[in-house]
Amino acid sequence: MSLAHLLVRQARQRPHSPAILSGDALHATHGEWAARSAGLTARLSATGLQPGDRVLVFARNHPRYLEVLWGLWWAGLVAVPVNAKLHPREVEWIVANCGARWAFVTTDVASEPLAGIERQVDLESDDATNLLTPAPDPFAVPVVERDPGDTAWLFYTSGTTGRPKGVMLTHRNLMTMGMGYHVDVDPVAPGDVIAYAAPISHGAGIYAIPHLMAGARHVVPASGGVDPAELFALGRRIGPLSLFAAPTIVGRLVDQAEAEGLSPADCARSFKTIVYGGAPMYVADIQRALAIMGPRFVQIYGQGETPMVGTVLSRADLADTAHPCYLDRIASVGVAQTPVRVRVTDADGKGLPLGEVGEIVVKGDSVMAGYWDNPEATAAAVKDGWLFTGDMGALDADGYLALKDRSKDLIISGGSNIYPREVEEALLTAPGVAEVAVVGEADVEWGENVVAFVVPQAGADVTEATLDTHCLAHIARFKRPKRYVFVSDLPKNNYGKVLKTELRVRLRDA
């Protein structure tokens, strides 16, 4: 089994159909994509790279990114895509950890040679052009077969609590994700378009797999990132876009639609489906998004260790406003996706009754093979096939999962559990509040105190007193923040997730 067969299949079935676009300009048909990836395979193999060797991709979003990924898989190699915003020293640690031999880069990301790499190739160089010279007959270049359990993608976690861990995602894991996308998330047709505004190195790039399965188009915006005006215009020119976006990016798209005075019908010309996940989506925010942009949205919950596969909150769920549990459901992350089982357990791994909060565990063919060269961490995370996510949640009678928080984000004050998301949901409904993040601060008497970092809306008069009054009207007294910190913005990574670790450091160092 190899992911490369997906490209071979499309190249045989529709060699002349558009496949990769740079902005609205055609970069490659499916046949051209296959020929370039096959050409790369032949040249990589000639250099002495062996099946199972690791190859780093440290680059901004680029049309050649996809050609390289499938060329690596065609050659039986392991792709190691890494966050383009990492410091080179952090990347060199990853290189040393996984023993990567080659690296494909863009010079804006990697301006100097990476230590430990045998050969570093700039995607925009003549060297890359030569390596990607099309094979005269791509079908004459054999796909190096791999076992379903062999690693295809080595995904390094963010490392917020120490050194990052290399998640071994197998060909079976990613095939499972791809097929599950069509069943649970969104049906894809030939000619549909997936846009890579979020980094290809993470969830957005993983969604290349289900879209290649269907023979869809893949577009890298000219900016290579998230420019809401560009995305709206691009969708109008080449057809409605699908994309993966963190909730903060969804917010920027909604702001753009509102600024342009667009109706939901207007938005439908630009966007087919926006899959959101990776951070909490608050009820008020998704209601606003639906009101302004219409039924464009699907939520997924997953982790790098079960890539993009966990639960799904469907377009139909988000549209079913008449359902008596509607508000609870849109506050949830949906029901288990088809390929997996989802449970909520206590500290010993025993299942909890419905409605009780515990750790979320996931089992199925999407769950990683383990952490690279880290058997201790693997044994702690995967037990009897169940992935212990470290996330806290509760299941209702219909199977909807209410995600509370990461277990490490749980605040215990005076012996009571406080989930930051509940406090954040309440504060976001307060007049004048644009963004909020809640963390715990060590306290000698109470163990921890609740602290809210608040970003006011421009020109709004928001005070501690008004927020305190609002909280007392919406949540239990013991949950309300003991203090508020007003800031101009919240620290985020390049996927839009708030960096609560950094907020805790601010409190500690204050």
N, C-alpha and C positions, 0 to 999 in steps of 0.2 A: 504494500500500500504506500502510495506517495501522493502528496498534494499536487505534484507536478502533473499527474494524469488529468487533473481538472483543466489545465491549460491545453494539454494535448487534445483533449476532447473538443474544446471550443474551437481550436485551430482547425480541426478536421471538419467540424460541422458548419462553421461560419467564418472562414479565413478572412473574408473581406469586410466583415462588420467592424465598426469602430469599437475600440477597446479602451485605450488610454488617451486622455486628452490633457493638454496643458492649457488651462483656461478654456477657451472655446476652440482652440486649434488642435487638430488631430495629431497625436504623437505616434500611435501605433494601432493597427488593426489586430484582431486576435491572431491572425497568421504571422504578422510582423513581430508581435510580442513573443510568440512561441519561437520564431526563428532566432531572435536575439537571445532569449534565455537559453535555447539549445546551443547557440554559438558560445555563450559564456560557459556553459557546462563543459563543452569540449576543451576549452582553453584552461579552465580551472583544473580539470582532470590531468591535462598535460603537464601542469606545474608540479604535480606530486601531491596535491591535496587528496586526502582519502575520505571515503564515506564515513560520516560521523564527526569529521573535523569541524571546528567552530569558526564561523566567519562573522565579524562584527559589522553592523551597519550603524554608523554614527553620522546622521545627516538630517538636514531639514527635509520636509516633504518635497518630493521631486518625482517627475514621471518615471525616471529610471529606477527608482526605489523598487517598484513592483517587478520590473524586469530582472533585477538582481535577486530579489527574494525567490522568484520561481526558478531562476537559473541555479541558485544554491540547492533548492530542493530537487531539481532535476538531476543534479550531481550527487545527491545523497548526503549533502552537507547540512549542518545545523546553523540556522540563522540566529544571530544575536542582535536584534534591533535594540538600540538604547536611546534613552531620552536625549534629545538634541540640546537640552539646556544644562546637562551635567557638566561639571568642570572636568577638563581633560585628566586631572589626577584621579577623579572618581572613576572615569572610564578606564584608566590604566589599571585600577584595582580590579575591575570587571574582567579586563583582558587577562590579567594574571590568574584570576580565580577560575575562569573557564578554559584557559589555554588557547584563546583565539589566535589563529595564525595570520589571517588576512583581515583587512578592514576596508570597507567602502565608506567614503565620507563626502561631505561637502566642505569646502575650505572656510566658509563662514562659521562653521561649527568646529572644525578641527583644522586650525591654521598651521599647526606644527605636527611633525611625526609623533605618533603614539608609541610610547615605550612598550617593547615586547611584541610588536607587530612585524611580521616578516615582509609584508608588502601592503602599502596603503594606497588606495586608488581613489582619486577625486572623481566623483560622478560626472563632472563637467569637463573632464580632461580628455586629451587624445587617447590616453591609456585606456580609459573607460570605453571610449568609442571603439577602439580596437578589440577589446575584450567582448564587447556586445555586438560585434559585426555579425550579421545574420548568418546562420548555418544555411547552406544551399538547400538542404532538405532536412528540416528539423526532425521529421519522423524517422530519419536514419540515425539520429543520435539517441541511443537507448536511455530511457529513464533508469537511474540506479534505484533498484527496488529496496524498500525498507520495510521492516516489520511494523505492524500497526502501533506497537508500543515503543518504537524508536522516537527519540526526540527530534522534532522539526524546528521548534521555536524555543529559544532559551530566553525567558522573560525575567528581567531583574526587577525585584520589588523596589519600592521607593526608599527603603532603609531608614524610615523615620525613627526606629527604635534601635539602630545599630547598623552594621554592614548590610547591604542588600543581599537578598537570597535569590539564587537563580532557579526560577520555576521551570521545570522540564515539561513543556507542552508537546505531546506526541502527535503523530499524524492522525491517530484515532481521536484524540481530544478535539483537534481542530476540524476534522471531518464531522464529528458529532455536533459541534457548535454550528457549522455551516448548514447542516440539514435541519437542525432545530430552529434556526433563524426562519426558514421558509414555513415551518409548521406553526411556530408560536409568535414570532415577532412581526414579520411582514412578508407577504408573497412578493417575489421579484420576477420581472419579465425581461426578456431580451430588449435592450434599448433603454431600460431604466438607467439612472445615473446615481452613483454613489460619489459624494464629494469628500475629499480628505482635507478638512479644515483643521480638525484635531490631529495630533501626531500619528503618523503611520506606525510609529514604533510601539503603539499601544492599541487600545480598543478599536480605534478607527481603522487601523491597518488590518486587524483581525477580521473585520467585516468585509475585506476584499474577497475572502474565501466564499461566502454565500453568494456574493454578486458575480464572481467568476463562474460559479456553478450554473448560474442562470444565463450567462452570456451578456450581462449588463455592461454598461460603460463605467469607467473609472476616471474621475477628473481631479486634478490637482489645481486649485485656484492659482491664478498668477501670483497672488501675494504669498502663497504657500501656507497661509494660516487663516485666522478668523477675522474677516472684514465683513460685517453684516451687509453693508451696502453692496459690496462686490458679490456676495452670495445671492442676494435677491436678484440682482441684475443678471448674474450668470445663469440662474435657473430659468429666468424668462427667455434667455437666448438659446439654451441647449436642451431645455426640458426640465420639469420639476426634479429637484435634487432630493436624495436621501442622505442623511448624515448622522453620525453619532456625536453627541454634544453633552458636556457637563451642564448641570442646571444653570450655572452662571452664564454660559454661552447662550443657552435658551433665552435667558433674560435679556441679553444683548440683541438677539434677533427680534424678540418681542418689542423692545424699545425702538428698533429700527422700523418695524412695521407700523408702530404707532406714530413715529415721527414722519413717516411718508404718507400717513393717512390711509393705509391700506385696509381693505376689507378682508374677511376670511377667503372670499373668492379670489381676490387679488393674490393673496399669499399662496393659494393653491397653484398658481402659475409658476411659482418659484420653488415650492417645496412639496414633495410627495410625503415623506416620512422623516420625522426627527426622533431618533431614539435617544432617550436621555438616561443617565445613570452616573455612577461613580461618586456621588455625593448626594446629600438630602435635597429632595425637591419639596418645597413647602406647599401646603394646600393653597394658600393665597396666590402663590406664584403660578401654579399649574392652572388654576381657575382663570387668572388673567391671560395666560398664554392661549388657552382654549377660546376665550372670548374674543381675543384680537386676531389670532391666526387660524382658528378653526381646528377641526379634528385631524391634525397633522402628527400627533404625538403617541409614542409608545414608551413605557418605562421598562428597563431591565435592571435586575440586580444580579451581580456575579462578582467574581474576584479574579485576579490573575491566575490563581490556583484552580479555578474552574471557569475558563475564559468566556466572559459574557453570558454564562449559563448558570442560572439559579432560579430566579422567578421572573415573571413578566406581568405587567399591568397593561392590558391590551387597549387598543384604540376604542373597542366597544365598551370596555369598562369605563374609560374616561368620558364616554359620551352618554352613558346611561344615568342621566341626572335624576330620573324618576325613581331609581332604586332606593328603597328605604335605608340602605347602608352606604349610600353613595359617598358621603363625606369621609366615612371610615375607609372606604375602598380607595379613594384617590389619595388618601394619606398613607396607604400601604404601598408595598412594592409588588403586589399581585400574588399570583399562584405559581406553584412549581412548574417550570418548563418541562416539556414532554420527556427529554432524555434523563431527567434526574428525579430523585426523591429528596424532599426537604423535611427536616424535623427540627424541633426545639428541645434542648436537653439541659439537664442540670450539670453541675461540675463534674459528676461521675459518668456523664454520657447517657444517663437514663432519661427517657422521654418524659416530658412534662405535660400536664393537662392543658387543654385548650385555654387560651387567655393568659397563661402564666408566662412570664418573661424568663428566657434562658438563652443559652448559646445556640446559634443557628448552625446546623450541620447539613452537608450536602453529599449525596452519593450518586454516582453514575459514570458513564463513559467520558464525560468531560473533565473529570477530576484528574489533576496532574499526576505524572509518574512519581514526582517527589522533587526535592530541592537538590540542585547540583552539588555533589560532593559534600552533602550535609545530612548524613543519616539521622542524626539526633533531632534536627529540626523537622525532618520528614516524619519521624516516628511520633513527634509531638502533635503534628498537624493532621495526619491521616491515620485513623484507627479503624481497622476492619472495613476499609474502603470508604469510610465516612470522613469527609473533610471538615475539620473543626475551624470555622471561619474566623472566630474571635469577635463576631458581630452578635449583638443581643437583639432578640425579637420575640414575638408571640404570634401564634397561629389562631385564626378564628375557625368557627365550625364549617365555613365554606372553603377553607384552605388558603385564605388570604393572609399574607405575612406582614405584620406591622414591624418595621425595622426601627429599633430604638436608637442604638448607638454602637460604636465599637466598644468592646468590653473595657478597653483602656481609657475610653472617654467617660465612662460612668463616674458620676460624682456621688460619693457617700458622705453625707453631712448629718452629724448627730445620729448615726446609725440608719438613716433613711436613704434609699436609692433615689437618685435624681438623674433623669436622662436629659442631657442638654437639648436634644431635639425638641422635647416638649416645651421647654422654656423659649427656645428660638421661635417655634411656631407661634407662641403667644405674643412675643415681642414684635414679630413681623406684621402683626395686625394693628400695632399701635400707630397712630398718626405721625407722620414725619420720619419713620424708620425705613431706611433703604436696605441695609444689610445688618446682620447680627451673627455673632459666634459666641457660644457659651462654653466656658471651661471651668475646671475646678482649681482652687488655690488652697495650698496647705494652710491649716489653721490649728493651733494648739488645742483649743477648746472643742471645736466641732469636727476635727479631722480634715474637712474641706469646706470651703465656702464657694458659693456660686458667683462667678464673675461674668458679666456680659460685656463684650466689645461691640459697640454700636456705631454704625455709620449712618448719620442723619441724611435725609434728603436735602438737596440744595435749598438753602433759604429757610429750612424748617427750624422751629424753636422747640427742641426736644430737651427735656430736663430729667434728672434723676427722679424728681417728685412725680412727674407725669407718667414716667415708665413704671414706677412703683405702684401707682394707683391702677394703671392698666393691668399689671400682672396680678394684683390682688383681686381684680374682677374676673380673671380668666383662669388662673391656676392656684393650686394650694399655696398657702402662705409660706410653708417651709421650702418651696421650690423657687421662690422669687430670688433674684440676684441680691447679694449683700452689697454689691457695688457695681457701678457702671463705668466703663472706660470709653470715652468718645474718641473715635479715630476717623481719619479721612478715607481710609480704605483698609481692607483686610488682606493679610498676606496669602497669596494663592500660588499653587504650582501652575505649570503651563497647560494643565488640563482643566483648570478652573476650580480645583478643590482647595478649600480653606486649610491652611497649614496651622492646625491647632497646636502642634508641638512648638511652633515659633511663638504663639501667643503665651503658652505656658512659660517659655524662656523669658519673655518680656516681664511677666509677673514676678518670676524668680529673681530677675536682675534689677528690678525697679527699686 
